[in-house]
Amino acid sequence: MFTGIVEELGEVVQIEQLGDSARLAVRGKTVTPGARHGESIAVNGVCLTVVDANGEVFTADVMKETLTRSCLGVLMPGSRVNLERAVRADQRLGGHIVQGHVDGTGVILTREPAEHWEIVRLSLPAELNRYVVEKGSITVDGVSLTVFAVDEQSFAVSLIPTTLGLTTLGFKQPGDPVNLEVDIIAKYVEKLVTRS
């Protein structure tokens, strides 16, 4: 489990294509030291299992399902990525409950700079719309954000200077794809209500 509070901007070092999967090597000076085989690190909001860690670089296997459902398939060596280690039980939950299981992808539609923040509007797949509400939580490329507006095809978030400076959302532009994970609590509530 993660919180959507990005720890650092990492960099893709290498991508090895393995037929219906890929092996990703990522440099992350904060998240890699101490990482062990089998531990989880979120890469742009996708929970990946560490295969190996050496110095500041860790490797992880990415299966076809993940490449299909997320934006990891468009990464190239040199791509910057949001990184977060799995949360420990004794840590604060600074964002919201994030599984690292991407529900779909969206595209940045517009960016509107203000004096100290930016308003970003993103496309919203129709099948995810029912889980996104004003003032609710959503994860965009692994970043826990609060939705301030939503309609049938899109939603908007405000990005503070910290988010702009420390995550990929600070430099992604209209047309760029992003990973989306809706609030897991909304999905559980829907299942419980529809079973009644």
N, C-alpha and C positions, 0 to 999 in steps of 0.2 A: 504494500500500500504506500501511496505517496500523498503529498499535500498540495502539489502544484506550486510550491515555492522553489523556483529554479536556483540551484546552487552556483552554477557557473555556465558560461558559454564555452563549449568544447569545440573541437574541430575533427571532422572525419579525416583520417589519415589514409585509409585504404578500404576498398570494397572488393571482395573476392566473390565472383559469381560462381555459384555451385549448382547449376541447373535450375531446380525449382526452389532454391533458397540462396542466401548470400551470407557471407561472413563480413561483419563490419568491424573495423578497427578505429577507435575514437580516442583522441587525446583529451584528457581532462585532469589537470594538475590537482584539483581539489577532490574529485570523486574517486579517482583511481587508487591512490596510495591506501593500502589496507584492504582494498577490494579482493575478495576471494572467489574462487570458482563456485558457481551456483548462486551467488548473490544477485540481487536485482538493481539495475540502474535504468531510469527512464531517459530515453533519448527522444527529444521532441514529443514527449508525452507517451511514448510507447515503452512499456515494461519489457526490458531485455535481460536475459540471463548472462552473467559474466562467464565466458569460457576460459579466459586467461587474462591476467593483469601483469604488466611489466613496466616498471617506472611510472610514467604518466599516461600510458596507453593501455586500454582494455579492449578485448575482442568479444563479440557476441554474435550468435547465429540468428538470422532472421528468416523465418519460414515463409513460404509462398502466401499463406493466408494474411500474414502481417504486411507483406509487400503489397498485396492487393488492396487491403482495407485502409492502409495508411499512406502517408507521403514519403516514407523512408525509401521507396524505390526511386525517387528523383534525386536523392543525395549523390554527391560526387566528392572525390578527394578535395579537401579545402573547404567544403561546406561547413558553416558554423551551426551548432546544434545546442539546444537547451538540455542541461543535464541535472538530474536529481537522484540522489540515493534513496533507497526505501527508508521510510520513517521507522524509528525505533519506538517501542511502547512507552518509553520514558520521555519522549520529546513532545513539544507543543505542536498542535495541529494548526499551523499558521494559515493555511488556505482552506481547503475543504477535502473531503475524502475522495481521493483520486486512485483509480485502480491501475491505470496505465494500459487499459484495454480500449483502444480507439474505436469509437462508434461509427465514424465516418470522416469525410474530409469536406472542407469548405474552401472558399477562395476569398482573399481580401478584395473587397469591392471598392472601398474608398478610405482615404485618410484625411482627416480634417485637423490640422494643427491649431492649437490654442496657445495662450501665453505660456502655460506651464504643463500642459498635458496634450494628448491627442485623442480624438474620437475616431475609432476604427469600426467600419461596418463590414460584416462578413456574410457570405452566402450560407444558407442553412438548408441541408437536405430535408425534403418533405417528411421523411420517416423519423426525423429527430425533433421536428418542430414542437410536438406535444410535450416534450420534456424540458423545453426552454421557456423560462418565465422571467418577467421583469423583476429585477433585484435578486434573481436566483444565480447559482453558480454554474459556470461552464469552464472546461479546460481547453485552451487553444495552444497547440504545440507544447503541451505540458505546463502551461501557465494558468494558475487558478485566477479566474476573472469574474467580476460581477456584471451581469447583463443589465444595461440600463434602458434598452429598447428592443422590442422584438416584433416582427410581423410574420406573414406566412412564408416568406422566402429568405429572410435575413435577420440578423441581430446586430446590435452595436454595443461596444464596450469603450470605456475610457481608460487610457493608459497613462499612468503617472510617470514622472521622470525616472524613477527606479526601474520600472518595467521596461521603459524605452531604452535605458542604458545598459541593462544587464541581461536582456533576452533577445532572441531573434526577432521578436515583434517590433523592436526598435528600428530595424532596417528592411523588413519585408515590405514589398510594394503591391499595389493593386495588380491582381492577376496571379499573385503567388499563392500556391496551395498551402493549407494548414491542416493539422490533425485536430479533430474535435472529439471530446469525451463529455457526454452529458452527465448530470448528477445521478449517481447510482441510486440514491434514495428515491428519486422520482420514478425510476424504473421498477423498484420494489413495490412502491405504493400502487402503481398502475396494476401490477400483477395481483396484488392482494385485493384490490377493489374489484377487478374484473372476475375474480374467482368467486366472489360472494353471490 
